[in-house]
Amino acid sequence: MSTAQRSLVSDEKHVYNVLRSERFLRMEGLSKEVPFFIYHFPPAWAVEVEGLRDRVTTKLRTDDGLSVVDVNLYDLAIQLLQERGVWDRVLALEPEMDKAEFRETLQGMLDPHDHLAPAIRARLNAEPSDIVFLTGLGEVFPFIRTHTVLENLQSVVTGRPMLAWFPGTYEFTQAHGHQLRALNLTASDSYYRAKDILEQEA
């Protein structure tokens, strides 16, 4: 569905109805794929989508009795850097280093396999829930790429569905397959295992 045909109101209704459905919660119809879903939205909608997500979360909890754990990658990244005692050093390095070098340094410190996935596993073990939200994806780009995180969470987020809130586009073309384009920038990343929640039946 093109953005021109979408509205926040219709998106909110659809996302909520899918998330509360038995089909979604039981992870049916996935053809043995991981229970990962993506809600992609125009970056300009970011503030409004925060409100949408809050309302959907509240309705799921109060009206449907469902629990949601929200893993915000931006908050998690800061937490991990602070716990390792390097946060102040990172802040001091940022204005002095070449951008590409700084990005590489941060990517090493926040490697999805070595650092993010274990931290998310610990969080999910501590907070049982019906649904997982993965947020903060735009804030950590390009230091953390969504497709790399999803690849490393395939053995971490199990037994419950996960919805990634992605500012950008997630589209399929015959030439390139499924592509994630963060913030609608030129660079895109291949990731085929997630399903577009806007294309799911409630």
ZIURHU-V438512 format. One record per run of one state. SS is the DSSP state (h for helix, s for strand, l for the rest). FROM is the first residue (numbers start at 0). TO is the last residue. Records with the same first field share a line. If there is no record, write none. Layout:
BEGIN
SS: FROM-TO, FROM-TO
END
This chain:
BEGIN
l: 0-1, 5-6, 20-20, 25-34, 41-41, 64-66, 83-85, 94-97, 109-110, 126-129, 135-135, 140-144, 153-159, 173-175, 182-187, 190-193, 199-201
h: 2-4, 7-19, 21-24, 42-63, 72-82, 86-93, 98-108, 111-125, 136-139, 145-152, 196-198
s: 35-40, 67-71, 130-134, 160-172, 176-181, 188-189, 194-195
END
